[in-house]
Amino acid sequence: MMIGEDGLAITKIDHFESDQRPGFPIHSHISSSSANKKGEKEKSALRSSAVEMASSLQLQRLSSRLLLRSSTYDWCCRRSRSLSTDALVEQKPREIGIVSGIPEEHLRRRVVIYSPARTATQQGSGKVGKWKINFMSTQKWENPLMGWTSTGDPYANVGEAALGFDSEEAAKAFAEKHGWEYVVKKRHTPLLKPKAYADNFKWKGPPNTGKD
């Protein structure tokens, strides 16, 4: 046995060789350990591939469920829209007036659909072009003392206060839904002429008849 830097290694190898049984060389242990490592690598690779396949299957199932839900939701929306449109088409005239609780005598009244003119003190065009519904009221009287006009009709001031529409067609549809007979007054468009300062001096007084 040599004593030196390599002595420890030589003694370990000799001791290892002395402990081995006959017929089992050292390289057999090395080959078996490498085979075990290869088997573990293959197992880990198989496990990772199995995990990837399972995750891909889960994603496919989730996407199919989402597509099914979205298609079902779209079908339900289309079905509800078609049903709602059919319900609106089947609506008959005077149905709203009957179920609204309005007395029968007021459902047989006649209304006037008109477009109010612009007031004399209004210069802008913001509220011009609107349409209103006014009830033809005959229950009016004039106060003999002050000349004030009074009425006993509960619908006399309803049209002036609330029943305003953006178009003539909307006002007609509203009257038909409530079962009112209506009369449409066409809009009067005034012919505006340009004015000049000399127009103030055109008036020369009443015509002269030749009688003093």
C-alpha positions as CSV (number, residue, x, y, z in Angstrom):
1,M,0.0,0.0,0.0
2,M,1.5,3.4,-1.1
3,I,1.4,6.3,1.2
4,G,1.0,9.7,-0.6
5,E,-1.6,12.0,-2.1
6,D,-3.2,9.1,-4.0
7,G,-3.0,6.6,-1.1
8,L,-6.5,7.4,0.2
9,A,-8.0,6.7,-3.2
10,I,-6.1,3.5,-3.7
11,T,-7.1,2.1,-0.3
12,K,-10.8,3.0,-1.0
13,I,-10.8,1.2,-4.3
14,D,-9.0,-1.9,-2.8
15,H,-11.5,-1.9,0.0
16,F,-14.4,-1.6,-2.4
17,E,-13.0,-4.4,-4.5
18,S,-12.4,-6.7,-1.5
19,D,-16.1,-6.3,-0.4
20,Q,-17.5,-7.2,-3.8
21,R,-18.9,-10.7,-4.3
22,P,-17.4,-12.9,-7.1
23,G,-19.2,-12.5,-10.4
24,F,-20.5,-8.9,-9.8
25,P,-17.9,-6.4,-11.2
26,I,-18.0,-2.7,-10.5
27,H,-19.2,-1.6,-13.9
28,S,-22.5,-3.5,-13.4
29,H,-23.4,-1.1,-10.6
30,I,-22.6,1.9,-12.7
31,S,-24.8,0.7,-15.6
32,S,-27.8,-0.1,-13.3
33,S,-27.7,3.4,-11.8
34,S,-27.6,5.0,-15.3
35,A,-30.6,2.9,-16.3
36,N,-32.5,4.0,-13.2
37,K,-31.8,7.7,-14.1
38,K,-33.0,7.2,-17.6
39,G,-36.2,5.5,-16.3
40,E,-36.9,8.4,-14.0
41,K,-36.4,10.9,-16.8
42,E,-38.8,9.0,-19.0
43,K,-41.4,8.8,-16.2
44,S,-41.1,12.6,-15.6
45,A,-41.5,13.2,-19.3
46,L,-44.6,11.0,-19.4
47,R,-46.0,12.8,-16.4
48,S,-45.4,16.3,-17.9
49,S,-47.0,15.2,-21.2
50,A,-50.0,13.7,-19.4
51,V,-50.4,17.0,-17.4
52,E,-50.3,19.0,-20.6
53,M,-52.9,16.8,-22.3
54,A,-55.2,17.0,-19.3
55,S,-54.9,20.8,-19.2
56,S,-55.6,21.1,-23.0
57,L,-58.7,18.9,-22.6
58,Q,-59.9,21.0,-19.7
59,L,-59.4,24.2,-21.9
60,Q,-61.3,22.6,-24.8
61,R,-64.2,21.6,-22.5
62,L,-64.3,25.1,-21.0
63,S,-64.3,26.8,-24.4
64,S,-67.1,24.4,-25.6
65,R,-69.2,25.3,-22.6
66,L,-68.7,29.0,-23.1
67,L,-69.6,28.7,-26.8
68,L,-72.8,26.8,-25.8
69,R,-73.8,29.3,-23.2
70,S,-73.2,32.3,-25.6
71,S,-75.2,30.6,-28.4
72,T,-78.0,29.8,-25.9
73,Y,-78.0,33.4,-24.7
74,D,-78.1,34.8,-28.2
75,W,-81.0,32.5,-29.1
76,C,-82.9,33.6,-26.0
77,C,-82.3,37.2,-26.8
78,R,-83.6,36.8,-30.4
79,R,-86.6,34.8,-29.2
80,S,-87.5,37.4,-26.6
81,R,-87.2,40.2,-29.1
82,S,-89.4,38.4,-31.6
83,L,-92.0,37.8,-28.9
84,S,-91.9,41.4,-27.7
85,T,-92.3,42.7,-31.3
86,D,-95.2,40.4,-31.9
87,A,-96.8,41.7,-28.7
88,L,-96.4,45.3,-29.8
89,V,-97.9,44.5,-33.2
90,E,-101.0,42.9,-31.7
91,Q,-101.8,45.9,-29.6
92,K,-105.2,47.3,-30.6
93,P,-106.5,50.9,-30.4
94,R,-108.2,52.2,-27.3
95,E,-106.7,49.4,-25.2
96,I,-104.5,51.8,-23.2
97,G,-107.4,54.2,-22.6
98,I,-109.6,51.4,-21.3
99,V,-107.1,50.0,-18.8
100,S,-105.8,53.4,-17.7
101,G,-108.9,54.1,-15.6
102,I,-110.2,57.1,-17.7
103,P,-114.0,57.4,-17.6
104,E,-115.8,56.2,-20.6
105,E,-117.2,59.7,-21.5
106,H,-113.7,61.1,-21.7
107,L,-112.5,58.3,-24.0
108,R,-115.1,59.4,-26.6
109,R,-113.9,63.0,-26.7
110,R,-112.5,64.8,-29.7
111,V,-109.1,66.5,-29.6
112,V,-107.2,69.0,-31.7
113,I,-103.6,68.3,-32.8
114,Y,-101.8,71.5,-33.7
115,S,-98.4,73.2,-33.7
116,P,-98.4,76.3,-31.5
117,A,-97.1,79.5,-33.0
118,R,-94.1,81.4,-31.6
119,T,-95.0,84.0,-29.1
120,A,-94.4,87.7,-29.9
121,T,-91.6,88.0,-27.4
122,Q,-89.8,84.9,-28.5
123,Q,-86.9,85.5,-30.9
124,G,-85.2,82.1,-30.8
125,S,-86.4,78.9,-32.5
126,G,-85.7,76.5,-29.7
127,K,-89.4,75.6,-28.9
128,V,-90.7,76.0,-32.4
129,G,-92.0,73.0,-34.3
130,K,-93.5,71.1,-31.4
131,W,-97.0,69.6,-31.6
132,K,-99.7,69.5,-28.9
133,I,-103.0,67.9,-28.1
134,N,-105.8,70.0,-26.8
135,F,-109.3,68.9,-25.8
136,M,-112.3,70.7,-27.3
137,S,-113.9,72.1,-24.2
138,T,-117.3,73.7,-24.2
139,Q,-117.8,74.0,-20.4
140,K,-116.5,77.6,-20.2
141,W,-118.0,80.8,-18.9
142,E,-116.8,84.3,-18.5
143,N,-116.8,86.2,-15.3
144,P,-119.1,89.3,-15.8
145,L,-117.1,91.4,-13.3
146,M,-113.5,90.9,-14.4
147,G,-113.9,89.1,-17.7
148,W,-111.9,86.1,-16.6
149,T,-112.6,82.8,-18.3
150,S,-113.4,79.8,-16.1
151,T,-114.1,76.2,-16.9
152,G,-115.4,73.0,-15.2
153,D,-113.7,70.6,-17.6
154,P,-110.9,68.7,-15.9
155,Y,-109.1,68.1,-19.2
156,A,-109.2,71.8,-20.3
157,N,-105.6,72.5,-19.3
158,V,-104.1,69.1,-19.6
159,G,-103.1,69.5,-23.2
160,E,-101.5,72.9,-22.8
161,A,-99.4,71.7,-19.8
162,A,-98.3,68.1,-20.6
163,L,-99.3,66.7,-23.9
164,G,-96.4,67.8,-26.1
165,F,-94.8,65.8,-29.0
166,D,-91.9,66.2,-31.4
167,S,-93.9,65.3,-34.5
168,E,-97.4,65.2,-35.9
169,E,-97.2,61.4,-36.3
170,A,-96.4,60.9,-32.6
171,A,-99.4,63.0,-31.6
172,K,-101.6,61.0,-33.9
173,A,-100.4,57.7,-32.5
174,F,-100.9,58.8,-28.9
175,A,-104.5,59.9,-29.7
176,E,-105.3,56.6,-31.5
177,K,-103.9,54.5,-28.5
178,H,-106.3,56.3,-26.2
179,G,-109.3,56.1,-28.6
180,W,-109.7,59.8,-29.1
181,E,-111.1,61.3,-32.3
182,Y,-108.7,64.0,-33.5
183,V,-108.6,66.9,-35.9
184,V,-105.3,68.1,-37.3
185,K,-104.7,71.8,-37.8
186,K,-101.9,72.3,-40.3
187,R,-99.0,74.6,-39.3
188,H,-99.3,78.2,-40.5
189,T,-96.0,79.5,-41.8
190,P,-96.0,83.3,-42.0
191,L,-94.4,85.0,-44.9
192,L,-91.7,87.2,-43.5
193,K,-90.7,90.2,-45.7
194,P,-87.6,92.3,-45.1
195,K,-88.3,95.6,-43.5
196,A,-86.6,98.9,-43.9
197,Y,-86.6,102.2,-42.0
198,A,-88.5,104.0,-44.8
199,D,-91.5,101.8,-44.1
200,N,-92.2,103.9,-41.0
201,F,-93.1,106.9,-43.3
202,K,-95.4,105.1,-45.7
203,W,-98.5,105.6,-43.6
204,K,-100.0,108.9,-44.6
205,G,-103.2,108.7,-42.6
206,P,-106.7,107.6,-43.7
207,P,-107.6,108.1,-47.3
208,N,-109.0,111.5,-48.3
209,T,-112.6,111.2,-49.4
210,G,-112.9,114.9,-50.4
211,K,-115.4,115.7,-47.7
212,D,-114.4,118.4,-45.2
